[in-house]
């Protein structure tokens, strides 16, 4: 895997995230926190989990040792999550943007919150962050539909490529 591949994956993940956040922002405050019986109770809790997972991985690749996730209640609305995520995204983009092809294989040692010590390459971590995001964005999309809201526009990687490539032509 090349460093440029990780940049592309990160670009895609942020594009898809922004679509889901835009859809979630249209929910009422009651819908946003309504328990839905999902792996994370509500749209808010799932979105905060997505943010917090990315946040914790960024901390790990930067050499920090986070010991817990921020609680969902810290983020009463989509705007508050979006603001925190912007800072995390900036750090991740700076890190990934500075990688060369050899850097993608650098191993990061870390302590998980549930499974003890671990180690992964930068490439594995970024791929995990993107894949993890895809899984939970799908859950948020389903919850928004169940709440009677309008789900995000298509989130498929191929749609991202089409839009990106059309932007190059126009």
Secondary structure, DSSP 4 states (H G I P E B T S, - for coil): --HHHHHHHHHHHHHHHHHHHHHHTTS-HHHHH----SSSSSHHHHHHHHHHHHHHHHHHHTT----SPPPGGG--SHHHHHHHHHHHHHHHHHHHHT--GGGGG-EEEEE-SSS-EEEEEHHHHHHHHHHHHHHHHHHHHHHHHHTTPPPPSP--HHHHHHHHHHHHH-
